Amino acid sequence: MQNNVGQFHGGSYKTEHRDTNSMLYVMLQPEAKLHALPGSMVAMSPQVQLKGKSKFSLKKMFIGGQMAMSTFTGPGEVLLAPPIW
């Protein structure tokens, strides 16, 4: 298993890489925001606020791309993994 740790403006993170899966642990400071793909959240602290958003775009509809996004607002911890689809 390989781990990486670091900091960014608004929090810190730790990654865990295993043979079968990967996890990203993000610790958000108050009012810090994190954008992620829908379906990638594994768990989150009860203090974290989650908002979903859909954006309609003909360009994205025809050539591909994400039309939805999840936004997490701290304080607290969010655990993310690659989406399964």
N, CA, C and O atoms as a CHARMM CRD file, in Angstrom:
* protein
*
  340
    1    1 MET  N      0.85200  -1.17900   0.00000 PROA 1      0.00000
    2    1 MET  CA     0.00000   0.00000   0.00000 PROA 1      0.00000
    3    1 MET  C      0.89500   1.23800   0.00000 PROA 1      0.00000
    4    1 MET  O      1.88500   1.30400   0.72900 PROA 1      0.00000
    5    2 GLN  N      0.53200   2.21200  -0.82400 PROA 2      0.00000
    6    2 GLN  CA     1.29000   3.44500  -0.92800 PROA 2      0.00000
    7    2 GLN  C      0.41400   4.60300  -0.45600 PROA 2      0.00000
    8    2 GLN  O     -0.74200   4.71400  -0.86500 PROA 2      0.00000
    9    3 ASN  N      0.95600   5.46000   0.39600 PROA 3      0.00000
   10    3 ASN  CA     0.21500   6.60500   0.91900 PROA 3      0.00000
   11    3 ASN  C      0.91800   7.89800   0.53800 PROA 3      0.00000
   12    3 ASN  O      2.14700   7.96300   0.51800 PROA 3      0.00000
   13    4 ASN  N      0.13800   8.92200   0.23700 PROA 4      0.00000
   14    4 ASN  CA     0.64700  10.26100  -0.00600 PROA 4      0.00000
   15    4 ASN  C     -0.14600  11.21500   0.86600 PROA 4      0.00000
   16    4 ASN  O     -1.35300  11.04800   1.04200 PROA 4      0.00000
   17    5 VAL  N      0.52900  12.21200   1.41000 PROA 5      0.00000
   18    5 VAL  CA    -0.14500  13.22500   2.21900 PROA 5      0.00000
   19    5 VAL  C      0.27200  14.59800   1.72300 PROA 5      0.00000
   20    5 VAL  O      1.34500  14.76200   1.14200 PROA 5      0.00000
   21    6 GLY  N     -0.59200  15.58900   1.95800 PROA 6      0.00000
   22    6 GLY  CA    -0.26500  16.94200   1.54700 PROA 6      0.00000
   23    6 GLY  C     -1.30200  17.92700   2.04100 PROA 6      0.00000
   24    6 GLY  O     -2.27300  17.56700   2.70700 PROA 6      0.00000
   25    7 GLN  N     -1.06700  19.17900   1.69500 PROA 7      0.00000
   26    7 GLN  CA    -1.97400  20.25400   2.08300 PROA 7      0.00000
   27    7 GLN  C     -2.31500  21.08000   0.85800 PROA 7      0.00000
   28    7 GLN  O     -1.56300  21.10800  -0.11600 PROA 7      0.00000
   29    8 PHE  N     -3.45300  21.74900   0.91400 PROA 8      0.00000
   30    8 PHE  CA    -3.88200  22.67800  -0.12200 PROA 8      0.00000
   31    8 PHE  C     -4.59200  23.82800   0.56600 PROA 8      0.00000
   32    8 PHE  O     -4.90200  23.75500   1.75500 PROA 8      0.00000
   33    9 HSD  N     -4.84700  24.88500  -0.18000 PROA 9      0.00000
   34    9 HSD  CA    -5.53700  26.03600   0.39600 PROA 9      0.00000
   35    9 HSD  C     -6.94800  25.61100   0.79300 PROA 9      0.00000
   36    9 HSD  O     -7.80300  25.41800  -0.07100 PROA 9      0.00000
   37   10 GLY  N     -7.19200  25.46600   2.07600 PROA 10     0.00000
   38   10 GLY  CA    -8.50200  25.07100   2.57000 PROA 10     0.00000
   39   10 GLY  C     -8.53600  23.72200   3.24700 PROA 10     0.00000
   40   10 GLY  O     -9.59700  23.28600   3.69500 PROA 10     0.00000
   41   11 GLY  N     -7.38400  23.03700   3.33500 PROA 11     0.00000
   42   11 GLY  CA    -7.40800  21.75100   4.01700 PROA 11     0.00000
   43   11 GLY  C     -6.19000  20.89600   3.75700 PROA 11     0.00000
   44   11 GLY  O     -5.14200  21.38200   3.33000 PROA 11     0.00000
   45   12 SER  N     -6.34900  19.61000   4.02300 PROA 12     0.00000
   46   12 SER  CA    -5.26100  18.65100   3.81600 PROA 12     0.00000
   47   12 SER  C     -5.85900  17.36400   3.25700 PROA 12     0.00000
   48   12 SER  O     -7.07200  17.15600   3.29600 PROA 12     0.00000
   49   13 TYR  N     -4.97700  16.50000   2.73400 PROA 13     0.00000
   50   13 TYR  CA    -5.46000  15.25700   2.14100 PROA 13     0.00000
   51   13 TYR  C     -4.48100  14.12000   2.39100 PROA 13     0.00000
   52   13 TYR  O     -3.30600  14.33300   2.69000 PROA 13     0.00000
   53   14 LYS  N     -5.00300  12.90900   2.25700 PROA 14     0.00000
   54   14 LYS  CA    -4.18800  11.69500   2.31100 PROA 14     0.00000
   55   14 LYS  C     -4.75700  10.73500   1.28600 PROA 14     0.00000
   56   14 LYS  O     -5.97200  10.54700   1.22100 PROA 14     0.00000
   57   15 THR  N     -3.89600  10.12500   0.48500 PROA 15     0.00000
   58   15 THR  CA    -4.34700   9.10800  -0.45900 PROA 15     0.00000
   59   15 THR  C     -3.83400   7.75500  -0.01800 PROA 15     0.00000
   60   15 THR  O     -2.73800   7.63900   0.53100 PROA 15     0.00000
   61   16 GLU  N     -4.63600   6.73600  -0.26300 PROA 16     0.00000
   62   16 GLU  CA    -4.23400   5.35200  -0.01900 PROA 16     0.00000
   63   16 GLU  C     -4.43500   4.58500  -1.31400 PROA 16     0.00000
   64   16 GLU  O     -5.54600   4.51300  -1.83900 PROA 16     0.00000
   65   17 HSD  N     -3.35200   4.01300  -1.82600 PROA 17     0.00000
   66   17 HSD  CA    -3.41100   3.21700  -3.05300 PROA 17     0.00000
   67   17 HSD  C     -3.19400   1.76300  -2.68400 PROA 17     0.00000
   68   17 HSD  O     -2.17500   1.40500  -2.09300 PROA 17     0.00000
   69   18 ARG  N     -4.15600   0.93100  -3.03500 PROA 18     0.00000
   70   18 ARG  CA    -4.04600  -0.50700  -2.80100 PROA 18     0.00000
   71   18 ARG  C     -4.13900  -1.22200  -4.14000 PROA 18     0.00000
   72   18 ARG  O     -4.38400  -0.59300  -5.17000 PROA 18     0.00000
   73   19 ASP  N     -3.94700  -2.52100  -4.12400 PROA 19     0.00000
   74   19 ASP  CA    -4.05300  -3.29200  -5.35900 PROA 19     0.00000
   75   19 ASP  C     -5.46000  -3.25800  -5.93900 PROA 19     0.00000
   76   19 ASP  O     -5.62500  -3.28800  -7.15900 PROA 19     0.00000
   77   20 THR  N     -6.46500  -3.19600  -5.09000 PROA 20     0.00000
   78   20 THR  CA    -7.84400  -3.29200  -5.56700 PROA 20     0.00000
   79   20 THR  C     -8.60000  -1.97400  -5.58300 PROA 20     0.00000
   80   20 THR  O     -9.61200  -1.86600  -6.27700 PROA 20     0.00000
   81   21 ASN  N     -8.15000  -0.97600  -4.85000 PROA 21     0.00000
   82   21 ASN  CA    -8.88800   0.28600  -4.81300 PROA 21     0.00000
   83   21 ASN  C     -7.99400   1.42800  -4.33800 PROA 21     0.00000
   84   21 ASN  O     -6.87100   1.21000  -3.88300 PROA 21     0.00000
   85   22 SER  N     -8.51000   2.63200  -4.45100 PROA 22     0.00000
   86   22 SER  CA    -7.83600   3.83100  -3.95800 PROA 22     0.00000
   87   22 SER  C     -8.84000   4.64800  -3.16800 PROA 22     0.00000
   88   22 SER  O    -10.03500   4.64400  -3.46600 PROA 22     0.00000
   89   23 MET  N     -8.34600   5.34900  -2.15800 PROA 23     0.00000
   90   23 MET  CA    -9.19600   6.22200  -1.34300 PROA 23     0.00000
   91   23 MET  C     -8.50000   7.56400  -1.18200 PROA 23     0.00000
   92   23 MET  O     -7.27500   7.63700  -1.08400 PROA 23     0.00000
   93   24 LEU  N     -9.29700   8.62000  -1.15500 PROA 24     0.00000
   94   24 LEU  CA    -8.80800   9.96200  -0.89800 PROA 24     0.00000
   95   24 LEU  C     -9.52100  10.47700   0.34600 PROA 24     0.00000
   96   24 LEU  O    -10.74800  10.57500   0.37000 PROA 24     0.00000
   97   25 TYR  N     -8.75400  10.80300   1.37100 PROA 25     0.00000
   98   25 TYR  CA    -9.27500  11.37000   2.61500 PROA 25     0.00000
   99   25 TYR  C     -8.98500  12.87000   2.56700 PROA 25     0.00000
  100   25 TYR  O     -7.82400  13.26800   2.46700 PROA 25     0.00000
  101   26 VAL  N    -10.01800  13.70200   2.63700 PROA 26     0.00000
  102   26 VAL  CA    -9.85000  15.15300   2.57700 PROA 26     0.00000
  103   26 VAL  C    -10.39200  15.75600   3.86000 PROA 26     0.00000
  104   26 VAL  O    -11.54800  15.52500   4.21700 PROA 26     0.00000
  105   27 MET  N     -9.56500  16.53000   4.55600 PROA 27     0.00000
  106   27 MET  CA    -9.98200  17.25300   5.75600 PROA 27     0.00000
  107   27 MET  C    -10.16200  18.71600   5.35400 PROA 27     0.00000
  108   27 MET  O     -9.19400  19.40200   5.02800 PROA 27     0.00000
  109   28 LEU  N    -11.41300  19.18800   5.38000 PROA 28     0.00000
  110   28 LEU  CA   -11.73600  20.55000   4.96800 PROA 28     0.00000
  111   28 LEU  C    -11.79100  21.48700   6.16400 PROA 28     0.00000
  112   28 LEU  O    -12.32300  21.13600   7.21700 PROA 28     0.00000
  113   29 GLN  N    -11.23800  22.67800   5.99200 PROA 29     0.00000
  114   29 GLN  CA   -11.34600  23.72300   6.99800 PROA 29     0.00000
  115   29 GLN  C    -12.72000  24.38400   6.85400 PROA 29     0.00000
  116   29 GLN  O    -13.39600  24.18100   5.84600 PROA 29     0.00000
  117   30 PRO  N    -13.14100  25.17200   7.85400 PROA 30     0.00000
  118   30 PRO  CA   -14.43900  25.84500   7.76000 PROA 30     0.00000
  119   30 PRO  C    -14.56000  26.67600   6.48100 PROA 30     0.00000
  120   30 PRO  O    -13.64900  27.42400   6.12700 PROA 30     0.00000
  121   31 GLU  N    -15.68300  26.53500   5.80300 PROA 31     0.00000
  122   31 GLU  CA   -16.03800  27.24800   4.56900 PROA 31     0.00000
  123   31 GLU  C    -15.20600  26.84600   3.34700 PROA 31     0.00000
  124   31 GLU  O    -15.40200  27.41200   2.27100 PROA 31     0.00000
  125   32 ALA  N    -14.29100  25.89500   3.48100 PROA 32     0.00000
  126   32 ALA  CA   -13.52900  25.40900   2.32300 PROA 32     0.00000
  127   32 ALA  C    -14.43900  24.53200   1.47400 PROA 32     0.00000
  128   32 ALA  O    -15.26600  23.78900   2.00300 PROA 32     0.00000
  129   33 LYS  N    -14.28500  24.62000   0.15000 PROA 33     0.00000
  130   33 LYS  CA   -15.13300  23.86200  -0.77000 PROA 33     0.00000
  131   33 LYS  C    -14.30500  22.84000  -1.54000 PROA 33     0.00000
  132   33 LYS  O    -13.13800  23.06500  -1.86000 PROA 33     0.00000
  133   34 LEU  N    -14.95000  21.70300  -1.82900 PROA 34     0.00000
  134   34 LEU  CA   -14.34500  20.63300  -2.61500 PROA 34     0.00000
  135   34 LEU  C    -15.37800  20.18100  -3.63900 PROA 34     0.00000
  136   34 LEU  O    -16.51500  19.87600  -3.28100 PROA 34     0.00000
  137   35 HSD  N    -14.98900  20.13600  -4.91400 PROA 35     0.00000
  138   35 HSD  CA   -15.87300  19.68200  -5.98500 PROA 35     0.00000
  139   35 HSD  C    -15.47800  18.26300  -6.36800 PROA 35     0.00000
  140   35 HSD  O    -14.29200  17.95600  -6.49800 PROA 35     0.00000
  141   36 ALA  N    -16.47800  17.39300  -6.54800 PROA 36     0.00000
  142   36 ALA  CA   -16.22000  15.99300  -6.89600 PROA 36     0.00000
  143   36 ALA  C    -17.32600  15.47400  -7.80500 PROA 36     0.00000
  144   36 ALA  O    -18.40700  16.05500  -7.89300 PROA 36     0.00000
  145   37 LEU  N    -17.02900  14.37100  -8.47700 PROA 37     0.00000
  146   37 LEU  CA   -18.02500  13.73000  -9.33100 PROA 37     0.00000
  147   37 LEU  C    -19.08800  13.05200  -8.47700 PROA 37     0.00000
  148   37 LEU  O    -18.77200  12.49100  -7.42800 PROA 37     0.00000
  149   38 PRO  N    -20.33500  13.09800  -8.91000 PROA 38     0.00000
  150   38 PRO  CA   -21.37900  12.36600  -8.18600 PROA 38     0.00000
  151   38 PRO  C    -21.05300  10.87500  -8.15500 PROA 38     0.00000
  152   38 PRO  O    -20.57300  10.31600  -9.14100 PROA 38     0.00000
  153   39 GLY  N    -21.31200  10.25000  -7.03800 PROA 39     0.00000
  154   39 GLY  CA   -21.04300   8.82600  -6.89700 PROA 39     0.00000
  155   39 GLY  C    -19.66600   8.49500  -6.37800 PROA 39     0.00000
  156   39 GLY  O    -19.34600   7.32100  -6.18900 PROA 39     0.00000
  157   40 SER  N    -18.83100   9.51400  -6.13900 PROA 40     0.00000
  158   40 SER  CA   -17.47400   9.24300  -5.65700 PROA 40     0.00000
  159   40 SER  C    -17.35000   9.33200  -4.13800 PROA 40     0.00000
  160   40 SER  O    -16.33800   8.90100  -3.58700 PROA 40     0.00000
  161   41 MET  N    -18.36100   9.88500  -3.43900 PROA 41     0.00000
  162   41 MET  CA   -18.28200  10.00200  -1.99000 PROA 41     0.00000
  163   41 MET  C    -18.54900   8.64900  -1.33200 PROA 41     0.00000
  164   41 MET  O    -19.52400   7.96700  -1.64800 PROA 41     0.00000
  165   42 VAL  N    -17.66500   8.28200  -0.41900 PROA 42     0.00000
  166   42 VAL  CA   -17.82800   7.05900   0.36200 PROA 42     0.00000
  167   42 VAL  C    -18.42600   7.39800   1.72400 PROA 42     0.00000
  168   42 VAL  O    -19.32600   6.70700   2.20200 PROA 42     0.00000
  169   43 ALA  N    -17.92500   8.46300   2.34700 PROA 43     0.00000
  170   43 ALA  CA   -18.40400   8.88700   3.66500 PROA 43     0.00000
  171   43 ALA  C    -18.03700  10.34900   3.86800 PROA 43     0.00000
  172   43 ALA  O    -17.19100  10.89800   3.16300 PROA 43     0.00000
  173   44 MET  N    -18.69600  10.97500   4.85600 PROA 44     0.00000
  174   44 MET  CA   -18.35300  12.35200   5.21600 PROA 44     0.00000
  175   44 MET  C    -18.76600  12.61300   6.65200 PROA 44     0.00000
  176   44 MET  O    -19.65000  11.94800   7.19200 PROA 44     0.00000
  177   45 SER  N    -18.11200  13.59200   7.26200 PROA 45     0.00000
  178   45 SER  CA   -18.45900  14.01200   8.61700 PROA 45     0.00000
  179   45 SER  C    -19.84600  14.64600   8.60700 PROA 45     0.00000
  180   45 SER  O    -20.25900  15.20900   7.59300 PROA 45     0.00000
  181   46 PRO  N    -20.57000  14.56100   9.72400 PROA 46     0.00000
  182   46 PRO  CA   -21.90900  15.15800   9.76900 PROA 46     0.00000
  183   46 PRO  C    -21.90600  16.67700   9.61000 PROA 46     0.00000
  184   46 PRO  O    -22.92600  17.24800   9.22400 PROA 46     0.00000
  185   47 GLN  N    -20.78900  17.34600   9.89800 PROA 47     0.00000
  186   47 GLN  CA   -20.72400  18.80500   9.79100 PROA 47     0.00000
  187   47 GLN  C    -20.57900  19.27600   8.34300 PROA 47     0.00000
  188   47 GLN  O    -20.86400  20.43700   8.04900 PROA 47     0.00000
  189   48 VAL  N    -20.14700  18.41200   7.44600 PROA 48     0.00000
  190   48 VAL  CA   -19.92000  18.78800   6.05100 PROA 48     0.00000
  191   48 VAL  C    -21.26000  18.96900   5.35100 PROA 48     0.00000
  192   48 VAL  O    -22.16400  18.14600   5.49800 PROA 48     0.00000
  193   49 GLN  N    -21.38100  20.05100   4.59000 PROA 49     0.00000
  194   49 GLN  CA   -22.58500  20.30400   3.80200 PROA 49     0.00000
  195   49 GLN  C    -22.35200  19.79600   2.38600 PROA 49     0.00000
  196   49 GLN  O    -21.28100  20.00900   1.81600 PROA 49     0.00000
  197   50 LEU  N    -23.35000  19.12400   1.81700 PROA 50     0.00000
  198   50 LEU  CA   -23.26900  18.57500   0.46900 PROA 50     0.00000
  199   50 LEU  C    -24.34900  19.20300  -0.39600 PROA 50     0.00000
  200   50 LEU  O    -25.52300  19.22300  -0.02600 PROA 50     0.00000
  201   51 LYS  N    -23.93900  19.71800  -1.56000 PROA 51     0.00000
  202   51 LYS  CA   -24.89100  20.26300  -2.52700 PROA 51     0.00000
  203   51 LYS  C    -24.59500  19.64600  -3.88800 PROA 51     0.00000
  204   51 LYS  O    -23.43800  19.54000  -4.29600 PROA 51     0.00000
  205   52 GLY  N    -25.63800  19.24600  -4.57400 PROA 52     0.00000
  206   52 GLY  CA   -25.50200  18.71200  -5.92700 PROA 52     0.00000
  207   52 GLY  C    -25.96000  19.73900  -6.93900 PROA 52     0.00000
  208   52 GLY  O    -26.83400  20.55800  -6.65700 PROA 52     0.00000
  209   53 LYS  N    -25.35800  19.69100  -8.13000 PROA 53     0.00000
  210   53 LYS  CA   -25.70200  20.66000  -9.15400 PROA 53     0.00000
  211   53 LYS  C    -25.64300  19.98500 -10.51700 PROA 53     0.00000
  212   53 LYS  O    -24.72300  19.21600 -10.79700 PROA 53     0.00000
  213   54 SER  N    -26.61900  20.27500 -11.35400 PROA 54     0.00000
  214   54 SER  CA   -26.62700  19.77600 -12.73100 PROA 54     0.00000
  215   54 SER  C    -26.49600  20.95900 -13.67400 PROA 54     0.00000
  216   54 SER  O    -27.11700  22.00300 -13.47500 PROA 54     0.00000
  217   55 LYS  N    -25.68100  20.78100 -14.70100 PROA 55     0.00000
  218   55 LYS  CA   -25.51100  21.81300 -15.72500 PROA 55     0.00000
  219   55 LYS  C    -25.86500  21.19800 -17.06700 PROA 55     0.00000
  220   55 LYS  O    -25.28600  20.18800 -17.46700 PROA 55     0.00000
  221   56 PHE  N    -26.80900  21.80300 -17.75500 PROA 56     0.00000
  222   56 PHE  CA   -27.18500  21.30400 -19.07000 PROA 56     0.00000
  223   56 PHE  C    -26.38600  22.04900 -20.12600 PROA 56     0.00000
  224   56 PHE  O    -26.33000  23.27900 -20.12900 PROA 56     0.00000
  225   57 SER  N    -25.77800  21.29900 -21.00800 PROA 57     0.00000
  226   57 SER  CA   -24.99700  21.87700 -22.08900 PROA 57     0.00000
  227   57 SER  C    -25.12100  20.96400 -23.30200 PROA 57     0.00000
  228   57 SER  O    -24.86500  19.76400 -23.20600 PROA 57     0.00000
  229   58 LEU  N    -25.51100  21.52200 -24.43400 PROA 58     0.00000
  230   58 LEU  CA   -25.60100  20.71800 -25.65500 PROA 58     0.00000
  231   58 LEU  C    -24.24000  20.15600 -26.03400 PROA 58     0.00000
  232   58 LEU  O    -24.13900  19.02200 -26.50300 PROA 58     0.00000
  233   59 LYS  N    -23.20300  20.94200 -25.83200 PROA 59     0.00000
  234   59 LYS  CA   -21.84900  20.48700 -26.15700 PROA 59     0.00000
  235   59 LYS  C    -21.49600  19.24600 -25.34000 PROA 59     0.00000
  236   59 LYS  O    -21.01700  18.25500 -25.89200 PROA 59     0.00000
  237   60 LYS  N    -21.72900  19.29700 -24.02900 PROA 60     0.00000
  238   60 LYS  CA   -21.42600  18.15000 -23.17300 PROA 60     0.00000
  239   60 LYS  C    -22.31200  16.95900 -23.51100 PROA 60     0.00000
  240   60 LYS  O    -21.88500  15.81000 -23.40600 PROA 60     0.00000
  241   61 MET  N    -23.55000  17.24000 -23.91700 PROA 61     0.00000
  242   61 MET  CA   -24.46200  16.15700 -24.23400 PROA 61     0.00000
  243   61 MET  C    -23.99200  15.38100 -25.46900 PROA 61     0.00000
  244   61 MET  O    -24.11500  14.15700 -25.51200 PROA 61     0.00000
  245   62 PHE  N    -23.45900  16.08200 -26.46600 PROA 62     0.00000
  246   62 PHE  CA   -23.06700  15.42400 -27.70800 PROA 62     0.00000
  247   62 PHE  C    -21.63800  14.89700 -27.70900 PROA 62     0.00000
  248   62 PHE  O    -21.38400  13.83100 -28.27000 PROA 62     0.00000
  249   63 ILE  N    -20.69800  15.61100 -27.09700 PROA 63     0.00000
  250   63 ILE  CA   -19.30600  15.13900 -27.13400 PROA 63     0.00000
  251   63 ILE  C    -18.87600  14.47000 -25.83700 PROA 63     0.00000
  252   63 ILE  O    -17.75800  13.96500 -25.74000 PROA 63     0.00000
  253   64 GLY  N    -19.73900  14.46200 -24.85900 PROA 64     0.00000
  254   64 GLY  CA   -19.41800  13.80500 -23.58900 PROA 64     0.00000
  255   64 GLY  C    -18.89600  14.78700 -22.56500 PROA 64     0.00000
  256   64 GLY  O    -18.39800  15.85900 -22.90700 PROA 64     0.00000
  257   65 GLY  N    -19.01300  14.41700 -21.33400 PROA 65     0.00000
  258   65 GLY  CA   -18.56500  15.26300 -20.24300 PROA 65     0.00000
  259   65 GLY  C    -19.53700  15.17900 -19.08300 PROA 65     0.00000
  260   65 GLY  O    -20.66500  14.70800 -19.23300 PROA 65     0.00000
  261   66 GLN  N    -19.09800  15.63100 -17.94600 PROA 66     0.00000
  262   66 GLN  CA   -19.92700  15.57500 -16.75300 PROA 66     0.00000
  263   66 GLN  C    -20.95900  16.69200 -16.77100 PROA 66     0.00000
  264   66 GLN  O    -20.63800  17.85200 -17.02600 PROA 66     0.00000
  265   67 MET  N    -22.18700  16.32400 -16.50000 PROA 67     0.00000
  266   67 MET  CA   -23.26100  17.30400 -16.43400 PROA 67     0.00000
  267   67 MET  C    -23.71300  17.53500 -15.00000 PROA 67     0.00000
  268   67 MET  O    -24.61500  18.33600 -14.75800 PROA 67     0.00000
  269   68 ALA  N    -23.09700  16.84200 -14.04600 PROA 68     0.00000
  270   68 ALA  CA   -23.46300  17.00100 -12.63800 PROA 68     0.00000
  271   68 ALA  C    -22.19300  17.10400 -11.80300 PROA 68     0.00000
  272   68 ALA  O    -21.13800  16.60000 -12.18800 PROA 68     0.00000
  273   69 MET  N    -22.31000  17.76600 -10.65200 PROA 69     0.00000
  274   69 MET  CA   -21.17500  17.94100  -9.76500 PROA 69     0.00000
  275   69 MET  C    -21.66900  18.00300  -8.32400 PROA 69     0.00000
  276   69 MET  O    -22.74600  18.53200  -8.04900 PROA 69     0.00000
  277   70 SER  N    -20.88000  17.46400  -7.41600 PROA 70     0.00000
  278   70 SER  CA   -21.15800  17.55200  -5.98500 PROA 70     0.00000
  279   70 SER  C    -20.18000  18.54000  -5.36900 PROA 70     0.00000
  280   70 SER  O    -18.99200  18.52400  -5.69000 PROA 70     0.00000
  281   71 THR  N    -20.67600  19.39700  -4.48700 PROA 71     0.00000
  282   71 THR  CA   -19.82400  20.35900  -3.79300 PROA 71     0.00000
  283   71 THR  C    -19.93700  20.11300  -2.29700 PROA 71     0.00000
  284   71 THR  O    -21.03200  20.13100  -1.73500 PROA 71     0.00000
  285   72 PHE  N    -18.79900  19.88300  -1.65900 PROA 72     0.00000
  286   72 PHE  CA   -18.72200  19.66100  -0.21800 PROA 72     0.00000
  287   72 PHE  C    -18.14700  20.92000   0.41600 PROA 72     0.00000
  288   72 PHE  O    -17.15800  21.46700  -0.07200 PROA 72     0.00000
  289   73 THR  N    -18.76700  21.38500   1.51000 PROA 73     0.00000
  290   73 THR  CA   -18.29600  22.57000   2.21900 PROA 73     0.00000
  291   73 THR  C    -17.98300  22.18500   3.65500 PROA 73     0.00000
  292   73 THR  O    -18.81400  21.59800   4.34800 PROA 73     0.00000
  293   74 GLY  N    -16.74600  22.53100   4.10600 PROA 74     0.00000
  294   74 GLY  CA   -16.27700  22.17000   5.42900 PROA 74     0.00000
  295   74 GLY  C    -16.86500  23.03300   6.51700 PROA 74     0.00000
  296   74 GLY  O    -17.58100  23.99600   6.24300 PROA 74     0.00000
  297   75 PRO  N    -16.56300  22.68900   7.75200 PROA 75     0.00000
  298   75 PRO  CA   -15.45800  21.85700   8.22000 PROA 75     0.00000
  299   75 PRO  C    -15.82800  20.37300   8.27400 PROA 75     0.00000
  300   75 PRO  O    -16.99800  20.00500   8.38000 PROA 75     0.00000
  301   76 GLY  N    -14.79700  19.54200   8.19800 PROA 76     0.00000
  302   76 GLY  CA   -14.99600  18.11000   8.35800 PROA 76     0.00000
  303   76 GLY  C    -14.20200  17.30200   7.36100 PROA 76     0.00000
  304   76 GLY  O    -13.41600  17.83700   6.58000 PROA 76     0.00000
  305   77 GLU  N    -14.42600  15.98000   7.40300 PROA 77     0.00000
  306   77 GLU  CA   -13.68200  15.05200   6.55600 PROA 77     0.00000
  307   77 GLU  C    -14.60100  14.44100   5.50300 PROA 77     0.00000
  308   77 GLU  O    -15.75700  14.11900   5.78000 PROA 77     0.00000
  309   78 VAL  N    -14.07000  14.28600   4.29500 PROA 78     0.00000
  310   78 VAL  CA   -14.78300  13.65100   3.18800 PROA 78     0.00000
  311   78 VAL  C    -13.90000  12.53000   2.65200 PROA 78     0.00000
  312   78 VAL  O    -12.70800  12.73700   2.42100 PROA 78     0.00000
  313   79 LEU  N    -14.47400  11.34700   2.45400 PROA 79     0.00000
  314   79 LEU  CA   -13.75600  10.21600   1.87100 PROA 79     0.00000
  315   79 LEU  C    -14.28700   9.99200   0.46500 PROA 79     0.00000
  316   79 LEU  O    -15.49300   9.84600   0.26200 PROA 79     0.00000
  317   80 LEU  N    -13.37000   9.96400  -0.51100 PROA 80     0.00000
  318   80 LEU  CA   -13.73900   9.79400  -1.91000 PROA 80     0.00000
  319   80 LEU  C    -13.03600   8.58700  -2.50600 PROA 80     0.00000
  320   80 LEU  O    -11.92900   8.23300  -2.10100 PROA 80     0.00000
  321   81 ALA  N    -13.69100   7.96200  -3.46900 PROA 81     0.00000
  322   81 ALA  CA   -13.11800   6.85200  -4.22600 PROA 81     0.00000
  323   81 ALA  C    -13.51800   7.05000  -5.68100 PROA 81     0.00000
  324   81 ALA  O    -14.46200   7.78800  -5.96100 PROA 81     0.00000
  325   82 PRO  N    -12.81900   6.40700  -6.61200 PROA 82     0.00000
  326   82 PRO  CA   -13.21500   6.53500  -8.01900 PROA 82     0.00000
  327   82 PRO  C    -14.63800   6.02300  -8.22500 PROA 82     0.00000
  328   82 PRO  O    -15.01000   4.99400  -7.66100 PROA 82     0.00000
  329   83 PRO  N    -15.43800   6.72800  -9.02600 PROA 83     0.00000
  330   83 PRO  CA   -16.79600   6.23900  -9.30500 PROA 83     0.00000
  331   83 PRO  C    -16.74000   4.86800  -9.97200 PROA 83     0.00000
  332   83 PRO  O    -15.78200   4.56500 -10.68300 PROA 83     0.00000
  333   84 ILE  N    -17.75500   4.04200  -9.74900 PROA 84     0.00000
  334   84 ILE  CA   -17.71800   2.68600 -10.28500 PROA 84     0.00000
  335   84 ILE  C    -18.31000   2.58700 -11.68200 PROA 84     0.00000
  336   84 ILE  O    -18.22200   1.52000 -12.28900 PROA 84     0.00000
  337   85 TRP  N    -18.90200   3.63200 -12.21900 PROA 85     0.00000
  338   85 TRP  CA   -19.39300   3.57000 -13.59600 PROA 85     0.00000
  339   85 TRP  C    -18.69400   4.55600 -14.45900 PROA 85     0.00000
  340   85 TRP  O    -18.98100   4.64400 -15.65300 PROA 85     0.00000
